[in-house]
Amino acid sequence: MITNTKLIVTMTEANQPFSKATKLADKNSSSVIFKNNRSKYLLLVIVVSFNFFGGAVNERKTYQS
């Protein structure tokens, strides 16, 4: 698995203020949480908007480097 190192958060960092991991995911659409030097969790952002007819539509955010 190829992971962008800018998206990595350690388990210790994620446990302290979880908002650090969520802010990173908000900015980049995802973040990877490592435990024992291995990727353990993938945090994804879900974006939902409503279309003209009132139904929910999932929108995919694109990754920007």
N, C-alpha and C positions, 0 to 999 in steps of 0.2 A: 504494500500500500504506500503510495506517495502522499506525503502530508506537507502542506505549507508550514514551515516552522513558525511563522508569525501567528498561526492559529492555535498553537499549543499552549495549554494551561496545565500546570501540574496539579495533582490531587490536593496537595497542601494549599496551593494558591486558590483553588476552587472552594475549599472548605472555609477559608478565612472570610473574605467577602465574596459570596457567590456572584455578586453583581459584576465582578471583574470578568468572569466567564460569560455572563449574559451580555454584557456590553460588547465584548469581543465578537460574540455570535451576532449581535444586532448589526454591528459594523460590517461584518464579512459574510453574513448568512449562515455561518457555522463556526464552531470551535471544537477542538479535540482535547479531551482531558486525559492526561497520562497518569498511570499508576505503576510504580516499579519499573520505570523507563519503557513502558509499553502503552500503546494506545488502548484505553479502556472504555471511554465513553465518547460519543459524538453528539454534540449539542447543536440542534438545528432550529432555525427560525421558521415559524409557520406564519404566512401572511394570508389573511382572508379578507376579501372585500365583497360587496354586494353588487350584483348586476342590476340593470334597469328593472327587471321583473321581480326583484326582491329575493332572489335565491343567492345563497352564498357561493362564491367562486374562489377556488384556491389559485393564488398567483405565485409563480416561481420567481424568486429573486435570483438574478444572475451574479456569479462571483466576479468581483472586481479586484484586481491585484493592487 
